[in-house]
Amino acid sequence: MLKCWPKKMEKHKTHAWLVNTGWTAGPYGTGHRMKLSHTRAIVNAIHDGSLAAAEYTKTSIFNFEIPTTCAGCPDEILNPRNTWKDPKEFDQSLENLGHLFKDNFKDYESR
C-alpha cells in the first residue's frame, strides 16, 4: 500500500499537506496549541494555491518541506524549531522522534 501511494500521487499530480494543528513552542506541557486562525490561514493558502508557490526550507530529519511564508501566519510559526525557546532542545526532540519512527518501521520492512 505505502509503495504505491507515491506512484498514484505522481500519476494524478496530487499533493499531500501535513498541517500542524496540534502542539507547538515546546514539548507537551510547556508549549501551546496552534491558533485556529493560523490553521485556517494555512488551509486557505493550500486551497488558493499560494502555499504551493511559496519558498520552502527542509527539516533535517524527515526532509519535510516547510514554507517560509504564508499570508495570515507569522513566519516564525511555520517552522516549529523557531517557536521553541531552546532550538537545540527541538533538534534533540526531532532526532528522538526520527529514531522512534525508524525503529517502528523495522517491523514493516519485509512486508
LUMBAZA-202932 format. One record per residue (C-alpha): residue number from 1; x, y, z. Coordinates in nm, 2 decimals. Each point is the difference from the previous one (the first is absolute). Example, Ala and Ser with C-alpha at 12.3 -4.5 7.8 and 13.67 -1.06 7.14 Angstrom:
2
resi; x; y; z
1; 1.23; -0.45; 0.78
2; 0.14; 0.34; -0.07
! end
This chain:
111
resi; x; y; z
1; 0.00; 0.00; 0.00
2; 0.26; 0.26; 0.10
3; 0.22; -0.08; -0.30
4; -0.28; 0.07; -0.25
5; -0.11; 0.33; 0.17
6; 0.28; 0.22; -0.14
7; -0.05; -0.15; -0.35
8; -0.37; 0.08; 0.01
9; 0.07; 0.35; 0.12
10; 0.24; 0.06; -0.28
11; -0.23; -0.15; -0.26
12; -0.29; 0.21; 0.11
13; 0.21; 0.31; 0.07
14; -0.13; 0.03; 0.36
15; 0.17; 0.16; 0.30
16; -0.01; -0.10; 0.37
17; 0.02; 0.26; 0.27
18; 0.09; -0.07; 0.36
19; -0.15; 0.28; 0.21
20; 0.09; 0.04; 0.37
21; -0.33; 0.05; 0.17
22; 0.14; -0.11; 0.33
23; 0.29; 0.09; 0.23
24; 0.27; 0.26; -0.06
25; 0.26; 0.21; 0.19
26; 0.13; -0.29; 0.21
27; -0.08; -0.35; 0.12
28; -0.34; -0.09; 0.14
29; -0.06; 0.19; 0.32
30; 0.23; 0.30; -0.09
31; -0.12; 0.10; -0.34
32; -0.35; 0.08; -0.12
33; -0.25; -0.09; -0.26
34; 0.02; 0.15; -0.35
35; -0.24; 0.29; -0.04
36; -0.31; -0.09; -0.20
37; 0.04; 0.33; -0.20
38; 0.35; -0.12; -0.11
39; -0.13; -0.34; -0.10
40; -0.28; 0.16; -0.20
41; 0.25; 0.23; -0.18
42; 0.22; -0.30; -0.09
43; -0.30; -0.20; -0.13
44; -0.12; 0.30; -0.20
45; 0.34; 0.04; -0.15
46; 0.00; -0.37; -0.10
47; -0.34; 0.05; -0.17
48; 0.09; 0.31; -0.18
49; 0.33; -0.13; -0.12
50; 0.22; 0.26; 0.16
51; 0.16; -0.25; 0.24
52; 0.11; -0.21; -0.30
53; 0.17; 0.30; -0.15
54; 0.19; 0.10; 0.32
55; 0.37; -0.05; 0.07
56; 0.09; -0.29; 0.22
57; 0.26; -0.13; 0.24
58; 0.05; -0.36; 0.11
59; 0.01; -0.17; 0.33
60; 0.32; -0.18; 0.09
61; -0.15; -0.33; 0.11
62; -0.32; -0.07; -0.20
63; 0.09; 0.21; -0.30
64; -0.34; 0.18; 0.02
65; -0.03; 0.31; -0.20
66; -0.11; 0.30; 0.21
67; -0.13; 0.32; -0.17
68; 0.19; 0.31; 0.11
69; -0.30; 0.22; -0.02
70; -0.38; -0.02; -0.01
71; -0.25; 0.28; 0.00
72; -0.18; 0.03; 0.33
73; 0.27; -0.18; 0.20
74; 0.31; 0.13; 0.18
75; 0.29; -0.14; -0.20
76; 0.17; -0.13; 0.32
77; -0.28; -0.25; 0.07
78; 0.03; -0.18; -0.33
79; 0.32; -0.17; 0.11
80; -0.06; -0.15; 0.35
81; 0.37; 0.03; 0.08
82; -0.04; 0.38; 0.00
83; -0.27; -0.02; 0.27
84; 0.20; -0.18; 0.27
85; 0.18; 0.20; 0.26
86; 0.30; -0.23; -0.05
87; 0.05; -0.10; -0.36
88; 0.25; -0.27; 0.10
89; -0.26; -0.16; 0.22
90; -0.23; -0.01; -0.31
91; 0.28; -0.16; -0.21
92; 0.05; -0.27; 0.27
93; -0.38; -0.06; 0.01
94; -0.02; -0.03; -0.38
95; 0.30; -0.24; 0.00
96; -0.16; -0.22; 0.26
97; -0.33; 0.00; -0.19
98; 0.20; -0.10; -0.31
99; 0.15; -0.30; 0.18
100; -0.34; -0.10; 0.13
101; -0.14; 0.00; -0.35
102; 0.30; -0.19; -0.14
103; -0.03; -0.27; 0.27
104; -0.38; -0.03; -0.04
105; 0.03; -0.05; -0.38
106; 0.25; -0.28; 0.04
107; -0.30; -0.23; 0.06
108; -0.13; 0.09; -0.34
109; 0.32; -0.03; -0.21
110; -0.07; -0.35; -0.12
111; -0.37; 0.07; -0.10
! end
